[in-house]
Amino acid sequence: MQLTHRPRRLRRSPAIRRLVQETVLTVDDLIYPLFVMEGDGEPVAIPSMPGCFRYSLERLLLEIKTIAELGIPGIALFPVIPEHQKDHQGSESFNPDGLVQRTVRAIKSLVPNLLVFTDVALDPFTTHGHDGLVDDQGRILNDETVEVLVKMAVSQAQAGADFVAPSDMMDGRVGAIRAALDEAGYPEVGILAYSAKYASAYYGPFRDALDSAPKFGDKKTYQMNPANRREALKEIALDIHEGADIVMVKPALAYMDVIYQVKMHTDVPVAAYNVSGEYAMVKAAAQNGWIDEQKIVLETLTAMKRAGADLILTYHAVDVARWLQG
Ligand code: PBG
């Protein structure tokens, strides 16, 4: 048999495989999402997210040290707001002494170089659990919500956030937040926009973690239909036009084609959110001994990079950082 093409030559040894490898996952690509709660209690395990906890501020700062020492460049912060602080308008969201604002200040004074990305959306703060304000017929109000999101983003910038990350999917919020940040004297604070965020069942465990599941209806009038791809390109283009520094596709695993297309169409960094449900599936199968957790996670995150993600928000970040260190 005479073969001209033998692609296996480039797979013969570890050395040649390393030389021709196209995509490399590194700790530099990772953002670690963290849940902070009020009080000084012990960490509270999140049953549907094994290995993830709600931390008191005090306890979270210990985690922060570990994360920084591992070389993870940034964290994404999500608050667990006690029921008595929630209201219909989510007004706790822009309290200058609120849980998020206090936590950001504490993290930045402990480890100034660790990037802090704060979530801009009302769902942890509202009694109804929606990301926006709701009228008496249960409709999510767009422009009225944007006004609150703007106050929230500015208060996070005041507290020291490096990037604000609107995850709410209201129209026009990126532009409004950009203008308000500039006007308030924070032109250097960036925007990581959850631009193509789908109405996904993969967020279930996260809503357990924050106790933030919507009390009525669903999020389909603001989050995107999972069946759509071209619409993602439109959302991305709008957010970049409005001033987004980084755009995100969320979830990641079931949306690799979207990540790929977004990457082809844009010249800003593309983030992927390896969300709670993706994490929970891997953890559950690993706990049963059905898959090799480390190999599955490294393969999956490498594939997200191959698809086009420049950075990845993932609950696996701490484990991955350790594995990559060997
Ligand atoms: C809410 C928000 C959600 C997530 C991040 N921000 C849930 C939702 O939209 O209902 C999900 C993250 C995850 O599942 O890991 N603004």
Residues whose N, C-alpha, C, O or C-beta is under 5 A from the ligand:
A	BS01	PBG	A121 D123 D131 S167 D168 Y202 Y203 F206 V275 S276 G277
